């Protein structure tokens, strides 16, 4: 089990989402994003340690986009995780929830 870390609790809230839906919906992963194999290999160790930074997602003009965490999301998909936690600005929670069908994780 992976523990998703929110380093900025004052700004962000964690939401639980489907990583496949997130990756296919984000404006900065739809067309030309190619995961770096070396970066993915490095991230495997962090996943095995059981803790990893939650990807940060924000609202943009076309929908949602990653500020960070595209590779973490790709790896979660490859590892078969059905959901992941993402960090979202509090004021953007309703938009992201409606866009991705996400929910507030228990234990925030």
C-alpha positions in Angstrom: 0.0 0.0 0.0 1.3 3.5 -0.9 1.0 6.4 1.5 0.5 9.6 -0.6 2.2 12.6 1.0 0.8 16.2 1.0 3.7 18.5 1.8 1.6 21.7 1.8 -1.5 21.0 3.8 -2.2 24.7 4.2 -2.6 25.1 0.4 -3.6 21.6 -0.9 -6.2 18.9 0.0 -5.8 15.3 -1.1 -8.4 13.9 -3.4 -8.7 10.2 -4.5 -8.9 9.7 -8.3 -8.6 7.1 -11.0 -5.1 7.6 -12.4 -6.0 6.5 -15.9 -8.8 9.1 -16.1 -6.5 11.7 -14.7 -3.7 11.0 -17.2 -6.1 10.9 -20.2 -7.8 14.2 -19.0 -4.9 16.4 -18.1 -4.0 18.9 -20.8 -0.3 18.4 -20.4 -0.4 14.6 -21.0 -2.8 14.3 -23.9 -0.5 14.6 -26.8 3.3 14.7 -26.6 4.1 13.4 -23.1 6.5 10.5 -23.2 7.5 9.1 -19.8 11.2 9.0 -19.2 12.1 5.3 -18.5 15.0 6.3 -16.1 12.7 8.5 -14.1 10.1 5.7 -13.8 12.8 3.2 -12.7 13.9 5.6 -9.9 10.3 6.1 -8.8 9.8 2.3 -8.4 12.1 2.4 -5.4 10.0 5.1 -3.8 6.8 3.2 -4.4 8.4 0.1 -2.8 9.3 2.2 0.2 5.6 2.8 0.7 5.6 6.7 0.6 5.4 9.0 -2.3 4.5 12.7 -3.0 1.0 13.2 -4.2 0.9 14.6 -7.7 -0.2 18.2 -7.8 -3.0 19.1 -10.2 -4.6 22.4 -11.0 -7.3 23.9 -13.1 -6.2 25.5 -16.4 -8.0 27.1 -19.3 -8.9 23.8 -20.9 -9.6 21.7 -17.9 -6.9 20.3 -15.6 -3.1 20.0 -15.8 -0.3 18.6 -13.7 2.0 20.9 -11.9 4.0 17.8 -10.9 3.5 14.1 -10.8 3.0 12.9 -14.3 5.6 10.1 -14.0 4.2 9.1 -10.5 0.8 8.7 -12.2 2.1 6.7 -15.1 3.9 4.4 -12.7 0.8 4.0 -10.5 -1.1 2.9 -13.6 1.6 0.4 -14.6 1.6 -1.0 -11.0 -2.2 -1.5 -11.3 -3.3 0.9 -8.6 -7.0 1.6 -9.1 -6.8 5.0 -7.4 -4.2 7.5 -6.3 -4.3 10.7 -4.2 -3.6 14.0 -5.8 -3.0 17.4 -4.2 -5.5 20.1 -5.3 -5.9 23.7 -4.2 -8.9 24.0 -1.8 -10.7 26.5 -4.0 -10.4 24.1 -7.0 -11.8 21.0 -5.3 -15.4 21.3 -6.7 -14.1 21.7 -10.2 -11.6 18.8 -10.0 -14.2 16.6 -8.3 -16.8 17.2 -11.1 -14.1 16.9 -13.8 -12.6 13.6 -12.6 -15.4 12.2 -10.4 -13.0 12.2 -7.5 -13.8 11.9 -3.8 -12.2 13.1 -0.6 -10.1 10.3 0.8 -10.7 9.2 4.4 -8.1 10.5 6.8 -7.1 13.4 4.4 
